[in-house]
Amino acid sequence: MDIRNRIDKIGNEPISYDEHGDIPFELPFRQIEAKDISLYLQLDTTVGKKTCRQACAHCFYINQPEAANRSIDLLEGRRIMDDLGNQGYRVFPMISDSFSANGAFLRLFGNTHNRDFHQEHDCKPTKTMQRGDMWTSGAPLLDANWKDYLWTGIENGFGNVTITFHGVLDENLTLMPARTYPIKGVFHGQDCERVMSRIHEFNAELDAASRQPLNINLGVTIGKHNYGREHLIRYVQYFSKWRISVLRFNTFHDHGWRLPHLPLTRDEIAQWYRDLKWVHENLPLDFQLGVDEDFGSNGIGVMDFPPHVGWCRAGRQLFAIVPDTPEEIGVSEFSRKEKIGSIAACVDAFKPIVGKLVRETPLRFGAPRYHLEFFYDVIDELTGKRLNGSYQDGCFAAEMLQEQKDKL
């Protein structure tokens, strides 16, 4: 029995992947149209008690000074999203926790997503893309008014709750003690279990005739602490009892150089792809598996994804925008221009800075307008490094950060 027939017989959903575009690197960036560019609009990167209530040691919001502790008024954020969207860009509004500030984000940005998830060779959007995606550490859903948060989400078009699961399982599928988990400051798996139970309780109370239940999407970060086929098997067996919708994996990146013992080597990533493929082909699953493009390209061929997957288009078709303190850059008799944000190529490492977000405010009447000014020379230099082999991996973040570290 060939692989496709075996998967069809088992009945597993296709493995999902991140879709960031497929325009060849050889095409000059100036020729890429706005409609082919995705923007991760980072509205609030603050962490801690007012938002996600965590201080994860590996969090890129904490470790990247270019992005740390940035925020913009959410009403203006909505105007920015709409204006850039009208110019043709695909805008994904992001916040450190969707439930912070009493769910203000949910009410202003209903039915939006923080990623673009696709599947199969024809790049079909996954089921997650059918309704909005609420990103959370999970901590707010332990509040006394947790049901109000979920109702707010549903009433504003959201249908998915996405949480990163931090935990390692033993051979009995029992979570190891939280104190042994190597990444500190996280929302531990034991608490995530409580949240998953609450979401199922909430779903059970819904009027099935008029309301779709909320899906639970979980992310698991793979590093030296939970690498290997046995760990993968444990995770899929464990989550089968939790009635989740998606189990998506990303790899550990030590962006802040604080946990150098956890990232996988290139060979380990290649083996991990093989293990994931084996699990998908051999174990019946009642949820969809997903893989983050931050695993890169080493060994990705075994996954049988479209050829562009794994070769992240960050810096060409994908950018992150982070708020800045407004800085006046020009005044005319009609309007005032201010830089209010920075554009970064890598959406996790927030480097290099490749442009700015500009607000132009009429001096007499009318609403502000927003536009992007790209630094074409920096983008061309980055693309050149990917074409000439200076950066060899499809996810260039680790190589770029190591290059910068070596210069210190």
Disulfide bonds with the S-S distance in Angstrom:
none
